[in-house]
Amino acid sequence: MPSDRFVFAHLADAHVGAWPRDPAVRAALRSSVLRALAVVQERDAEFLLISGDLFHTPVPDPAEVAPIAAALRTLVEAGRRVYAIYGSHDYVAHRTSWLDVLSETGVFVKVAPEAVRSEGTRWTLPFHVDEPTGARIAGISGRSHGLDREYFRAVDAEAFRAEPGFKIFQFHAAVEEYLPATLRAHIRGIRRDDLPEGCDYYAGGHIHVTYDGEGPGGGLLVNPGAVFGTSRTDLENAAAGRTHQGIAIVTVERGAPRVEYVDTAPRDAIRLVDIDVSGRTVAEAHAAVAENVRAASDRPGVLIFPRIRGTLADGSLAALALAEVARTEGRDAATVHWDVSNLAPAPTADSAPSGEAEIEGAEIRRLLAEEPVAGLSGAQGEERVRELVRELGLAKAEGESRVDYSEARIRAARRILAVPSEPAA
């Protein structure tokens, strides 16, 4: 008989195995996920929803998988049920992933159908019944290359909507109406109305930022955020209070869900440091970096993330001796994880910006003269090409999928070249 009151947990974007080059950060992430799984038991949740990207890759290091599998097994042996869908990181078509292996051993139930279908093929949404609570659970897994968007548009959810009881829909996709402004230019999502109507709880994942709102036609729509995060941006968002790092606990009373976020990442051990070395000599920059790392290493075991930016007044980047700073000033820290993506050496006579700009301009004018392109003539056309080159040269952000990166570059190119966007399907 369906329960009038029950509790369940909702987790997404654990990304176990992320930070592959930094064992200390990888261990902190893994510990955060294990702590989140322990909360499921502590809060007496009937079942756990995993809404994609439990692992950072389809086939992670077995040493990363083993403790997570053991924790999930402990939950199952205690009578908890685990329902999972695949995310864009831990799913790969036509190959076996660790999630397939864990599902076969009974650690969790795969909610979403994994068959690869032709684009536009109509299909019926299957669902599972959690017998002790009477909850109906369905879902669509995340896909790379945007295939999940086509699945949402082609799904027939009428039978699922007609079911009695509390209905849950799991998904791993950005919802455009809930995208933060900083992500709108980089991530293409589904519309809220692409989700099936009539559900009581929509269990989202994918964008690493916590939000809750209303699903199509009602129902609570929730993304709990990443459990730890896979980039400095994720850590900054958490430090600024823009997202949670952990798990959502959902209490259902007479069909009405209420969500509570439980943070499990070690925020008190994370130190984000920003150092601007613009116009400083190498000696001055080295001293500033050392001072900041020393101050951040205020207790043993901290995770220090220094970001150094700006253009040095003299010398090379190697002369900053960052490894030496980490070894001496950060010796008590668990890690010193450098970000020097916005750090530049002092300009030299051979690489003066004015000279580069002059050479670049001459080459652009020569190419446009040889191969005229409509809308790319004169000074305005030259500037458009410069902007296009800069945009296409942007590096992929840590944690950004290849598909989202490619689509962002294409959208930018269309904007720069004033090419109309493709009509929505």
C-alpha positions in Angstrom: 0.0 0.0 0.0 1.4 3.4 -0.9 3.0 5.4 2.0 1.5 8.7 3.0 4.9 9.8 4.3 8.4 8.7 3.1 11.9 10.0 2.6 14.2 9.6 -0.3 17.6 11.0 -1.4 18.7 12.5 -4.7 22.3 12.7 -5.8 23.9 13.8 -9.1 27.2 14.6 -10.6 29.5 12.8 -8.2 32.1 12.4 -10.9 34.1 9.9 -8.9 37.6 9.7 -10.5 37.7 13.4 -11.6 40.9 15.5 -10.9 43.0 12.7 -12.4 46.3 14.5 -12.0 45.8 15.4 -8.3 45.4 12.5 -6.0 44.6 14.7 -2.9 41.7 16.5 -4.6 40.5 13.2 -6.1 40.5 11.6 -2.6 38.6 14.6 -1.2 36.0 14.2 -3.9 35.7 10.5 -3.3 35.3 11.1 0.5 32.6 13.7 -0.2 30.6 11.1 -2.2 31.0 8.4 0.4 29.8 10.9 3.1 26.8 11.7 0.9 26.0 7.9 0.6 26.3 7.6 4.4 23.7 10.4 4.8 21.2 8.2 2.9 21.4 5.7 5.8 21.6 8.3 8.5 18.4 10.1 7.3 16.6 6.8 6.9 15.8 7.4 3.2 13.8 4.7 1.6 15.7 4.9 -1.7 18.4 6.9 -3.5 18.1 8.5 -6.9 21.4 8.9 -8.8 20.7 11.3 -11.7 23.8 10.7 -13.8 27.6 11.1 -13.8 28.3 8.9 -10.8 31.7 8.3 -12.4 33.8 10.8 -14.4 34.4 8.3 -17.2 32.6 5.2 -18.4 35.6 3.0 -17.3 37.2 4.6 -14.2 40.1 3.2 -12.2 38.9 0.2 -10.3 40.4 1.7 -7.2 38.0 4.6 -7.5 35.0 2.3 -8.1 35.6 -0.2 -5.3 34.8 2.0 -2.3 31.7 3.5 -4.0 30.4 0.0 -5.0 31.0 -1.2 -1.4 29.0 1.8 0.0 26.1 1.2 -2.4 26.1 -2.5 -1.5 25.9 -1.5 2.1 22.8 0.6 1.4 21.2 -2.2 -0.6 21.9 -4.8 2.2 20.2 -2.4 4.7 17.0 -2.4 2.6 17.6 0.8 0.6 16.8 0.8 -3.1 19.0 2.6 -5.6 17.7 3.9 -8.9 20.1 5.3 -11.4 20.4 6.8 -14.9 23.5 7.5 -16.9 25.0 10.9 -17.4 27.0 12.2 -20.3 30.3 11.2 -18.6 29.5 7.7 -17.5 27.5 6.5 -20.5 29.0 5.3 -23.9 26.9 3.7 -26.6 27.7 0.1 -27.7 30.2 -0.4 -24.9 30.1 -1.7 -21.3 30.7 0.8 -18.5 31.2 0.3 -14.8 27.5 1.3 -14.3 26.5 -1.7 -16.4 28.7 -4.0 -14.2 27.2 -2.6 -11.0 23.7 -2.9 -12.3 24.3 -6.5 -13.2 25.5 -7.2 -9.6 22.3 -5.8 -8.1 23.8 -2.6 -6.6 21.2 -0.5 -8.3 18.3 -0.5 -10.8 18.9 1.2 -14.2 15.8 3.3 -14.6 16.2 4.6 -18.2 16.2 2.4 -21.3 19.7 2.4 -22.9 18.8 1.3 -26.4 20.1 3.6 -29.1 17.3 4.6 -31.4 17.1 6.4 -34.7 16.4 10.1 -34.5 12.7 10.8 -34.3 11.6 7.3 -33.5 8.6 7.4 -31.2 9.1 5.3 -28.0 7.1 4.5 -24.8 8.6 5.6 -21.5 9.0 2.6 -19.2 8.9 3.0 -15.4 9.7 1.1 -12.2 7.5 0.8 -9.1 9.2 1.2 -5.7 6.9 -1.3 -4.0 7.3 -0.2 -0.3 6.4 3.4 -1.1 4.3 3.0 -4.2 6.4 5.6 -6.0 6.6 5.4 -9.8 10.1 6.2 -11.2 11.0 6.8 -14.8 13.9 8.6 -16.5 16.0 9.5 -19.6 19.8 9.1 -19.4 22.1 11.9 -20.4 23.9 11.5 -23.8 26.8 13.0 -25.5 26.3 14.6 -28.9 22.9 16.0 -27.8 21.1 12.7 -28.4 19.1 13.1 -25.2 17.3 16.1 -26.6 15.8 14.0 -29.4 14.8 11.3 -26.9 12.8 13.9 -24.9 11.0 15.1 -28.0 10.1 11.6 -29.2 9.0 10.0 -25.9 5.4 8.9 -25.2 4.8 9.3 -21.5 1.0 8.9 -21.5 1.1 5.5 -19.7 3.5 6.8 -17.0 1.4 10.0 -16.5 -1.8 7.8 -16.1 -0.3 5.8 -13.2 -1.5 6.5 -9.6 0.8 7.4 -6.8 3.8 9.6 -6.4 5.7 10.0 -9.7 9.4 10.7 -10.1 11.2 11.6 -13.4 15.0 11.4 -13.5 17.0 13.3 -16.1 20.5 14.5 -16.8 20.2 17.6 -18.9 20.3 21.4 -18.5 16.9 23.0 -18.4 17.1 26.3 -20.2 14.7 28.1 -17.9 17.0 27.3 -14.9 20.4 27.9 -16.5 22.5 30.5 -14.7 23.4 33.5 -16.9 27.1 32.5 -16.9 26.2 29.2 -18.6 23.7 30.2 -21.2 26.2 30.9 -23.9 28.0 27.6 -23.3 25.4 24.9 -22.7 22.4 24.0 -24.8 19.6 22.5 -22.8 16.1 21.2 -23.1 13.0 23.3 -22.4 11.1 22.7 -19.3 8.1 21.7 -21.4 10.2 18.9 -22.9 9.9 17.1 -19.6 6.8 14.9 -19.2 4.0 16.6 -17.4 2.2 15.3 -14.3 5.2 14.3 -12.2 5.5 15.1 -8.5 9.3 15.3 -8.5 11.8 15.9 -11.3 15.3 14.7 -10.3 17.8 16.6 -12.4 21.5 16.7 -12.9 24.3 17.9 -15.3 25.0 21.6 -14.7 26.7 21.3 -11.3 24.6 24.2 -9.9 21.9 23.7 -7.3 18.4 24.9 -8.2 14.8 24.1 -7.4 11.7 25.2 -9.1 8.5 24.0 -10.7 8.2 21.4 -13.4 5.8 21.5 -16.4 2.3 21.7 -15.0 3.5 21.6 -11.4 5.8 19.2 -9.4 9.1 20.1 -7.7 12.0 20.3 -10.1 15.4 19.9 -8.4 19.1 19.8 -9.3 21.2 19.1 -6.1 24.4 20.4 -7.7 27.7 18.5 -7.9 28.7 16.5 -4.8 32.2 18.1 -4.9 32.8 19.6 -8.3 35.2 19.0 -11.2 36.7 22.5 -11.7 37.7 25.6 -9.8 34.6 27.3 -11.1 32.5 24.7 -9.2 34.5 25.3 -6.0 34.1 29.1 -6.4 30.3 28.7 -6.9 30.1 26.7 -3.7 32.3 29.1 -1.7 30.1 32.0 -2.9 26.9 30.2 -1.8 25.6 29.8 -5.4 25.4 26.0 -5.1 25.4 23.2 -2.6 28.0 20.3 -2.6 26.3 17.2 -1.4 23.0 15.4 -1.6 19.3 16.4 -1.4 17.0 14.7 1.1 13.3 14.8 0.1 10.5 14.3 2.5 7.1 13.4 1.0 4.0 14.0 3.0 0.6 13.3 1.5 2.1 13.6 -2.0 3.8 16.9 -1.4 7.7 16.8 -1.6 9.9 19.1 0.5 13.7 19.3 -0.2 16.6 19.8 2.2 20.2 20.1 1.0 23.0 18.4 3.0 26.5 19.5 2.1 29.2 16.8 2.4 32.2 18.4 0.7 35.0 19.7 3.1 34.5 23.4 2.4 36.4 24.3 5.6 39.5 22.6 4.1 39.4 24.3 0.7 41.4 27.5 0.1 40.8 29.5 -3.1 43.6 32.1 -3.6 43.8 34.7 -6.4 47.1 36.5 -7.1 47.5 39.3 -9.7 51.1 39.7 -10.7 50.5 42.2 -13.4 53.5 44.5 -13.8 55.6 42.7 -11.2 59.1 41.4 -11.6 59.7 37.7 -11.3 61.2 38.3 -7.8 58.2 40.3 -6.7 55.7 37.9 -8.1 57.5 34.9 -6.5 57.4 36.7 -3.1 53.6 37.4 -3.5 52.8 33.9 -4.5 54.8 32.4 -1.6 53.2 34.8 0.9 49.7 33.8 -0.3 50.4 30.1 -0.3 51.9 30.4 3.2 48.9 32.2 4.5 46.5 29.7 3.0 48.4 26.8 4.5 46.9 27.6 7.9 46.4 24.1 9.1 47.5 20.6 8.0 45.7 18.9 5.2 44.1 21.9 3.4 43.5 21.9 -0.3 45.0 25.1 -1.8 43.9 26.3 -5.2 46.0 29.4 -6.2 45.1 31.2 -9.4 47.9 33.4 -10.7 47.0 35.9 -13.4 48.5 38.9 -15.2 51.5 39.7 -17.3 55.0 39.7 -15.7 57.2 42.8 -16.0 60.2 40.6 -16.7 61.4 37.1 -16.9 59.8 33.7 -17.7 57.1 31.7 -16.0 59.5 29.0 -15.1 61.5 31.5 -13.0 58.5 31.8 -10.6 59.5 28.3 -9.3 56.0 27.3 -8.3 57.0 23.7 -7.5 59.5 25.1 -4.9 56.7 27.3 -3.4 54.4 24.3 -3.1 57.2 22.2 -1.5 58.2 24.9 1.0 55.3 27.2 1.8 52.6 24.6 1.1 54.3 21.7 2.8 51.5 21.1 5.3 48.8 21.2 2.7 47.3 18.1 1.1 47.8 19.7 -2.2 48.7 23.0 -4.0 46.7 22.9 -7.2 47.9 25.7 -9.5 45.9 27.6 -12.1 48.2 29.6 -14.4 45.9 29.7 -17.5 45.7 33.5 -17.3 49.4 34.1 -16.5 51.7 35.4 -19.2 55.5 36.1 -19.3 56.9 39.5 -20.0 56.6 40.5 -23.7 59.8 40.5 -25.7 61.0 42.5 -28.6 60.3 39.5 -30.9 56.7 39.2 -29.6 55.6 42.8 -29.1 51.8 42.9 -29.3 51.9 45.8 -31.8 54.1 43.7 -34.2 51.8 40.6 -33.9 48.7 42.7 -34.6 50.3 44.3 -37.6 51.4 40.9 -39.0 48.0 39.4 -38.3 46.2 42.2 -39.9 48.3 42.0 -43.1 47.7 38.3 -43.3 43.9 38.7 -42.8 43.8 41.4 -45.5 45.8 39.2 -47.9 43.5 36.2 -47.4 40.3 38.3 -47.8 41.7 39.8 -51.0 42.4 36.3 -52.4 39.1 34.8 -51.3 36.5 37.5 -50.9 33.7 36.7 -48.4 30.4 38.5 -48.2 30.2 40.7 -45.2 33.9 40.5 -44.5 35.4 43.5 -46.3 37.1 46.6 -45.1 38.0 47.4 -41.5 34.8 45.9 -40.1 35.4 42.6 -41.9 39.0 42.5 -40.6 37.8 43.0 -37.0 35.2 40.2 -37.5 37.8 37.8 -38.6 40.0 38.8 -35.6 37.1 38.1 -33.2 36.4 34.8 -34.9 40.0 33.7 -34.5 40.0 34.6 -30.9 36.7 32.8 -30.2 37.8 29.6 -32.0 41.0 29.6 -30.1 39.4 29.5 -26.7 40.4 26.4 -24.7 37.8 23.9 -23.5 37.0 24.6 -19.9 37.6 21.9 -17.3 34.5 19.8 -16.9 33.0 21.2 -20.2 31.9 18.4 -22.6 33.2 18.3 -26.1 29.7 18.7 -27.4 28.9 21.7 -25.3 32.3 23.2 -26.2 31.7 22.7 -30.0 28.2 24.0 -29.9 29.3 27.2 -28.0 32.0 27.8 -30.6 29.4 27.3 -33.4 27.0 29.7 -31.8 29.7 32.3 -31.4 30.8 32.0 -35.0 27.2 32.4 -36.2 26.9 35.6 -34.0 30.2 37.1 -35.3 29.4 36.3 -38.9 25.7 37.3 -38.5 24.5 33.9 -39.7 21.0 33.1 -38.6 20.7 30.4 -36.0 19.3 27.0 -37.0 15.5 26.9 -36.5 14.4 25.0 -33.4 13.2 21.4 -34.0 
